[in-house]
């Protein structure tokens, strides 16, 4: 899978997270939760993008592993927002599926690179 596909998906996901956080801010959802979601949701794409300028394979893998952790954290905050009633089921499912797809792509890339050694 092309890295540009992953970069595009993570950027699109970041935009969705930004728009979600804006909407939830208007609903007066706790700013600490929104800050956490905003940071991890946008960090996924930032790390994937930064990986294209990695100083080697280990650095590239490291950036992708950070993106993977951020993806997992993002899912946590989304579940929490769903469970407290601030995120509807449909939007949650869409964002969760985006996270799952991104995570699979990252895991696949990291696995492939690690197996080359």
N, C-alpha and C positions, 0 to 999 in steps of 0.2 A: 504494500500500500504506500502510495506516495506521501512523503512528508507534507507536501503542500495541501493534500486532502485533509490531513490531520490539523494542520495550521488553520485551514479554513473552518473546520468543524469547531475547533476550540475558540476561534474568534467569534463565530456565530453564537456559541454557547455563552461567551462572556457578555455579548450584547444582550442576550436574554436575561442574564443575571442582573446586569445593570438596570434594565427596564423593570424587572421584578422588584429590585430593591427600591427604586424610585416610587413604584406603586405602593409598596408596603410601608414606606416612610410616611406617605400620605395617610395611611391607616393607623399611624402611630405605633407600629410594631417596634419593639425594643431596639434601640440604635446599636447596642452591643451585638445583637444577633445579626442585624443587617450588615454591620461592619465586617463581621467574620465571614458571612456569606459572600459579600462583595470582594473581599480580599482573596479568598480561596477560589471563587468562581472565575475571577479574572487572572489569577496566578497560573492556572492550568495552561492557558494559551501563551502567557508571557514566557513560561519556562520552555514550552515546545518551540516557540519562536526563537528564544535565546539559544536553544540547542543547535540550531543551524550554524551558529558561529562558535561551536565548541572547539576546544583546543586539542581534541582527540576523542577517541572512542569512549574512554572512561568518563570524560567530562560530559559527553553527549548522553551517556547512560545515566549519569548523575542528574542531569537536568530533567530527563524523562521520568526518573524515579521520584523526583520532587513533584513533577506534574501529577504523577499517579497518586501521591499522598494528598495533594490538594484536591484531586477529584474525589477521593474517598471522604475527605473532610466536608466537601460540598454536599455530598449525599447525606451526611449526618445532619447538617443544618436544614436541608430540605425536609427530611423526615420530621425533624423537630417542629418546623413551621407547620407541617401538615397536622401533626398530633396536637398542637395547641390551637388549631383552627384558623390559622392565618394564611394558609395556602390551600386552595381547593384541590380535590383529587385529580382533576383533569390536568391542571398545570403541573402538579407534582409528578404525575406519571410521564408527561412529556419531558420534563427536565431530568427525571431519573433515567429515562431511556437514553437521553442525550449523554448523560454521565456514563452509563453502561457502555454505550458505543465508543465513546472516547477512551474509556479505560481499557477496553479490549484492544483498541488500536495501539495504545501505549504499551500494554503488556506484550503484545505481539512483536512490536519493534524492539523492545528491550530483550526479549527472549532470543530473537534472531541475532542481535548483536552479541549477546553473551555466549551464544553457541558457536560463534565464529572463532572464538579464542581457542 
